[in-house]
Amino acid sequence: MRKHKIKFNEILILIVFIAVVSFTAINIKNLLKREEVKNITEAITTGSNEKKSGGIFASLYSNEDTPLKVTGNAIAVLDIPSRGIRGQVVNGIDDETLKNYIGRFESSAEPGQVGNFCVAAHNNIYTELFANLHNVQIGDRVRIVTMTNEYIYRVTSKEVVTPDRTDVLEGSTKREITMITCTDAATRRVVVKGELLSEKIIEE
């Protein structure tokens, strides 16, 4: 009887050990993915304060005063400080582009232009740049920094739609932004819209 009890205890310890190791492995994987996001977006920040104090989680706690710059083949940097969203925007929404970047619908308006500036990104695979898009609230500010200008949009609406709702991508007589990501196992889309609030020229 004692022998069986010892075996049971050993099995129980083994199960607990496997559970702890599995949990740790998942956390490490998530941290590495966050580190990948950081490496891709680190060059966006022109200042050094975040590197000194923030580490992996630096971009989650920025503000509208954080100096940003466009790097590589990006056309802009998108930043929503209140929700910890930041990423480089490049033209195109193909799979390879969306693995690491926020993609701009090439038929849509350019940042700051009259029309509908439409972008999309993943929220649960690859770099998860729009993981917090569903948390964005009306009134939040969306900062778009290009090579020459900085645009501030104010979020005016948020809705969840079916994939066939292509009307959310239609043009506009206003200067708008539309941000899109998947939800509900990719069966629906989170759509966040905003209107231009202010703009300024970036001084060298």
Backbone hydrogen bonds, N-H to C=O, Kabsch-Sander energy under -0.5 kcal/mol:
donor,donor_aa,acceptor,acceptor_aa,energy
5,K,1,M,-1.9
6,I,2,R,-2.2
7,K,3,K,-1.9
8,F,4,H,-2.4
9,N,5,K,-2.4
10,E,6,I,-2.4
11,I,7,K,-2.5
12,L,8,F,-2.5
13,I,9,N,-2.5
14,L,10,E,-2.2
15,I,11,I,-2.5
16,V,12,L,-2.3
17,F,13,I,-2.5
18,I,14,L,-2.6
19,A,15,I,-2.3
20,V,16,V,-2.4
21,V,17,F,-2.6
22,S,18,I,-2.6
23,F,19,A,-2.5
24,T,20,V,-2.5
25,A,21,V,-2.5
26,I,22,S,-2.3
27,N,23,F,-2.2
28,I,24,T,-2.6
29,K,25,A,-2.4
30,N,26,I,-2.3
31,L,27,N,-2.5
32,L,28,I,-2.6
33,K,29,K,-2.0
34,R,30,N,-2.4
35,E,31,L,-2.5
36,E,32,L,-2.1
37,V,33,K,-2.1
38,K,34,R,-2.4
39,N,35,E,-2.7
40,I,36,E,-2.0
41,T,37,V,-2.2
42,E,38,K,-2.2
44,I,41,T,-1.7
45,T,41,T,-0.6
45,T,42,E,-1.3
46,T,44,I,-0.5
46,T,67,P,-1.7
47,G,67,P,-0.7
52,K,48,S,-1.5
53,S,49,N,-1.8
54,G,50,E,-3.0
55,G,50,E,-1.0
57,F,54,G,-1.2
58,A,55,G,-1.7
60,L,57,F,-1.3
61,Y,58,A,-1.8
62,S,59,S,-0.7
66,T,63,N,-1.8
69,K,44,I,-2.5
74,A,71,T,-2.0
75,I,89,V,-3.2
76,A,89,V,-1.3
77,V,145,V,-2.2
78,L,87,G,-2.8
79,D,143,R,-2.7
80,I,85,I,-3.1
83,R,80,I,-1.8
84,G,80,I,-0.6
84,G,81,P,-0.8
85,I,80,I,-1.7
86,R,84,G,-0.5
87,G,78,L,-2.0
89,V,76,A,-3.2
90,V,88,Q,-0.5
90,V,102,I,-2.4
92,G,104,R,-2.6
98,L,94,D,-2.3
99,K,95,D,-0.8
100,N,96,E,-0.5
100,N,97,T,-1.2
101,Y,97,T,-2.0
102,I,88,Q,-2.7
103,G,101,Y,-0.5
103,G,120,A,-2.8
104,R,90,V,-2.7
105,F,118,C,-2.2
106,E,104,R,-0.6
108,S,105,F,-2.3
109,A,116,N,-1.7
113,Q,110,E,-1.9
115,G,174,K,-3.4
117,F,115,G,-0.7
117,F,176,E,-2.4
118,C,116,N,-0.9
119,V,178,T,-2.9
120,A,103,G,-2.3
121,A,180,I,-1.6
122,H,98,L,-0.5
127,T,99,K,-1.0
128,E,125,I,-2.0
130,F,122,H,-3.1
131,A,128,E,-1.8
133,L,130,F,-1.5
135,N,132,N,-1.7
136,V,133,L,-1.4
139,G,155,V,-2.1
140,D,137,Q,-2.3
142,V,153,Y,-2.9
143,R,79,D,-3.3
143,R,141,R,-0.5
144,I,142,V,-0.5
144,I,151,Y,-3.1
145,V,77,V,-2.4
145,V,143,R,-0.5
146,T,144,I,-0.5
146,T,149,N,-3.2
150,E,200,K,-2.6
151,Y,144,I,-3.3
152,I,198,S,-2.8
153,Y,142,V,-3.1
153,Y,151,Y,-0.5
154,R,195,E,-2.9
155,V,140,D,-3.0
156,T,193,K,-2.8
157,S,193,K,-1.7
159,E,191,V,-2.3
161,V,159,E,-0.5
161,V,189,R,-2.8
165,R,162,T,-2.2
166,T,164,D,-2.2
168,V,165,R,-1.2
169,L,166,T,-1.9
170,E,167,D,-1.4
176,E,115,G,-2.9
176,E,174,K,-0.9
177,I,194,G,-2.3
178,T,117,F,-2.6
179,M,192,V,-3.1
180,I,119,V,-1.8
181,T,190,V,-1.6
183,T,188,R,-2.3
187,T,183,T,-0.8
187,T,184,D,-1.5
188,R,183,T,-1.9
189,R,161,V,-3.1
190,V,181,T,-3.1
191,V,159,E,-3.2
191,V,189,R,-0.6
192,V,179,M,-2.7
192,V,190,V,-0.5
193,K,157,S,-2.4
194,G,177,I,-2.3
195,E,154,R,-2.2
196,L,175,R,-2.6
197,L,152,I,-3.7
198,S,152,I,-1.7
200,K,150,E,-1.9
202,I,148,T,-2.9
203,E,201,I,-0.5
